[in-house]
Amino acid sequence: ENELFEYAKKMDYLSLEEGWQILYENGLCVLVAILRDDLAGNKPFGIKGYVSLYTISYRMCSNAGSNDYSKALYDRSKLAIETVLQQVVADLKKNYITGIDLLRKFAQNWSNHKVITK
């Protein structure tokens, strides 16, 4: 978390690929790992981690002209979230859960989805 914070403080320009890599590995992958282990009550990031991810995202989206990566980051985030959701559904189909167990799993997955899209 401290390394990410230091990186966010020093950052001037970040390419789309480099920035997405940081956001994906330190943001989305961390959230998905926590949610897959059913630890949704845990905080995935401390204040520094959250601020760092936000700062990197903001800077990548607020550059005027050719370095504004808003649309690209949105598209990549959307695709990553869709992929996670497809994996969740595939897991449910594979395990063939029915009845009350299926409803509990849907409720748990809905709570997880709200955390990821927050």
TAURBEL-V141551 format. One record per residue. N is the residue number from 1. RES is the residue in one small letter. SS is DSSP state (~ for helix, > for strand, _ for the rest). Layout:
# TAURBEL-V141551
N:RES:SS + N:RES:SS
This chain:
# TAURBEL-V141551
1:e:_ + 2:n:~ + 3:e:~ + 4:l:~ + 5:f:~ + 6:e:~ + 7:y:~ + 8:a:~ + 9:k:~ + 10:k:~ + 11:m:_ + 12:d:_ + 13:y:_ + 14:l:_ + 15:s:_ + 16:l:~ + 17:e:~ + 18:e:~ + 19:g:~ + 20:w:~ + 21:q:~ + 22:i:~ + 23:l:~ + 24:y:~ + 25:e:~ + 26:n:~ + 27:g:~ + 28:l:~ + 29:c:~ + 30:v:~ + 31:l:~ + 32:v:~ + 33:a:~ + 34:i:~ + 35:l:~ + 36:r:~ + 37:d:_ + 38:d:_ + 39:l:_ + 40:a:_ + 41:g:_ + 42:n:_ + 43:k:_ + 44:p:_ + 45:f:_ + 46:g:_ + 47:i:~ + 48:k:~ + 49:g:~ + 50:y:~ + 51:v:~ + 52:s:~ + 53:l:~ + 54:y:~ + 55:t:~ + 56:i:~ + 57:s:~ + 58:y:~ + 59:r:~ + 60:m:~ + 61:c:~ + 62:s:_ + 63:n:_ + 64:a:_ + 65:g:~ + 66:s:~ + 67:n:~ + 68:d:_ + 69:y:_ + 70:s:~ + 71:k:~ + 72:a:~ + 73:l:~ + 74:y:~ + 75:d:~ + 76:r:~ + 77:s:~ + 78:k:~ + 79:l:~ + 80:a:~ + 81:i:~ + 82:e:~ + 83:t:~ + 84:v:~ + 85:l:~ + 86:q:~ + 87:q:~ + 88:v:~ + 89:v:~ + 90:a:~ + 91:d:~ + 92:l:~ + 93:k:~ + 94:k:~ + 95:n:~ + 96:y:_ + 97:i:_ + 98:t:_ + 99:g:~ + 100:i:~ + 101:d:~ + 102:l:~ + 103:l:~ + 104:r:~ + 105:k:~ + 106:f:~ + 107:a:~ + 108:q:~ + 109:n:~ + 110:w:~ + 111:s:~ + 112:n:~ + 113:h:~ + 114:k:~ + 115:v:~ + 116:i:~ + 117:t:_ + 118:k:_
